[in-house]
């Protein structure tokens, strides 16, 4: 089985991140060309050292909130707190919380 990551950020986080806090963004996502003026989704995005990474160029992101977290799980808990979704985040079963990446 080939080793794949959900995104380039996941690869960077698993292989290069030194454990220091990273800036995370809660973004409204707008699909380009969608006739609806409202956002289509809410995204949790992380910034790598050289800025906000968005792999889907069919989407425009508008930042709603910024915060710092050292791991994906910490970021999800902070997102839940900011959005008023409750205190505890339960990772998706395909997310490996030890390796901090999607299982392949």
N, C-alpha and C positions, 0 to 999 in steps of 0.2 A: 504494500500500500504506500502510495506517495505521500510525503509529508506536506500538508497544505495548511494554510492559515485562513481565518475568516477575512482578514484584511491585512494590509501592509503594517498597520499599527499593531495588530496582534503578533505578527512576526517580530517587529521591533521590540515590543514589550517583553516577549518570551526570550529573545536572544540577546538583546543589548541593554535593556533598561537596568539601571543600577539600583533601583529601589527608592530613589528620591521622588518627592512629590512631582506630579505632572499636572498641568492645567487641563481640566475637563470642561466641556461645554454642553449645555442642554440647548438644542437647536430645533427650531421649527423647520421642517423640510417641505419645500415646494417643488413639485415636478414641473420641469420646463414644458411649456406647451399645453398644460392643463387649463381648461377654461375656468375652473373654479378658482376664485381669488384666495381662498383660505389655504392654510397649510395642510399637507397630506399626511404628515407623520411627525412624531417627536423623536429626535435622535439624541443619543448620548455619544458625544464625540470626544476624542482625546487629542491633545496636541503633542506632536513629536517635537524634538528640539528645533526644527525648522518650520513649525507652524501647523495650523489646522489641516488635516488630511481628509479629503473627500474623494473616494474612489469612483463614485457614481456621478459622472459629469452631467447626467440628465436631471440632476437635482440641485437646487439652490438652498443654502442653509442661512437662517437668520438666528443669531445667538440670543437666547433668552436669559441664561444664567451662566456664570463662570465660577469655578471653584477648584481647589487643589486636592488631590488624593494620590496615594502611593500605589494603589492596586485597583483592579477592575471591581472587585467586591466592595472595597471602601467607596469607590465612585458611585456604584449602584445604590449603596445605602444612603449616601449624601443626596443623590438624585431623588430617592424616595422621600427623604425628609423635606427637601426643598419643594417638591411637587405635592406634598401632603398625602402621599400614598401609603404611609405606615413606616414603622421603624425597621422592619427586617426585610432584607432582600434575599430571596432564594435563587441561586444560580440555575440557569437552564441546565437540564441533564447532560447536554452535549458540551458544556463548558467545564474545563478542567481547572478547578480553583488552585491547585498546587502549581501547575505549569503556567497558569494565567493565559490559556489559549483554548480555542475550540478543539475538541477531540477530533481526530481524523479516522 
